Amino acid sequence: ILYVGMFEEKTGVSNEQWKLRNNTISVADFEKELLEKYPDFAKMSYTIAVNQKINTDKTAYLTENDEIAILPPFAGG
């Protein structure tokens, strides 16, 4: 899991590895675990990227070795 910007500041690390309890986990379940570990994230706006692609499907499944990034809001121009 990569933490970018203010998320790196909140966690104190730029990245960490999580071991999946099963071989897969849904994005929704991952997010639930993320908020349990870092409750302050619930007050923050963020986007989850999986393997360098923005993920909007909470029912999608993550598998071992997927790269997950927690990204702050960003604006285009």
C-alpha positions in Angstrom: 0.0 0.0 0.0 1.4 3.3 -1.0 0.5 6.4 0.9 0.7 9.7 -0.9 0.9 13.3 0.4 -1.1 13.9 3.6 -1.7 10.1 4.0 2.0 9.5 4.3 2.0 12.3 7.0 -0.9 10.6 8.8 0.6 7.1 8.8 4.2 8.1 9.2 5.2 5.7 6.4 5.2 6.0 2.6 4.3 2.4 2.1 3.5 -0.8 3.9 2.5 -4.4 3.1 -0.6 -6.1 4.4 -1.0 -9.9 4.3 -4.4 -10.9 3.1 -6.4 -13.2 5.3 -7.8 -15.0 2.3 -6.4 -14.9 -1.2 -8.7 -12.1 -2.2 -10.5 -9.2 -0.6 -13.0 -6.7 -2.1 -12.1 -3.1 -2.3 -14.9 -2.3 0.1 -13.6 -4.7 2.7 -10.1 -3.4 2.2 -11.4 0.1 2.7 -13.2 -1.0 5.9 -9.9 -2.5 7.3 -8.0 0.7 6.2 -10.4 2.9 8.2 -10.2 0.6 11.2 -6.4 0.9 11.2 -6.4 4.7 10.3 -9.7 6.1 11.6 -8.7 9.7 10.7 -8.9 8.7 7.0 -12.7 8.7 7.5 -12.6 12.5 7.8 -10.5 12.9 4.7 -11.2 12.7 1.0 -9.1 10.1 -0.9 -9.1 7.9 -4.0 -7.9 4.3 -4.1 -5.8 3.2 -7.1 -5.1 -0.4 -7.8 -2.1 -1.3 -10.0 -1.8 2.4 -11.0 -5.4 2.7 -12.1 -8.1 4.7 -10.3 -10.6 2.2 -8.8 -14.3 3.2 -8.5 -15.7 -0.3 -8.2 -16.0 -1.2 -4.5 -17.0 -4.8 -5.5 -13.8 -5.4 -7.4 -11.4 -7.9 -5.8 -7.8 -7.3 -4.8 -5.3 -10.1 -4.9 -2.0 -10.7 -3.4 0.8 -8.5 -5.0 -1.7 -5.8 -6.2 -0.3 -2.4 -5.6 -2.7 -0.1 -3.8 -2.2 3.6 -3.5 -4.2 5.9 -1.3 -4.2 9.2 -3.1 -5.3 12.7 -2.0 -7.7 14.8 -4.0 -6.3 16.4 -7.0 -7.5 18.9 -9.5 -6.9 19.0 -13.2 -6.1 22.0 -15.2 
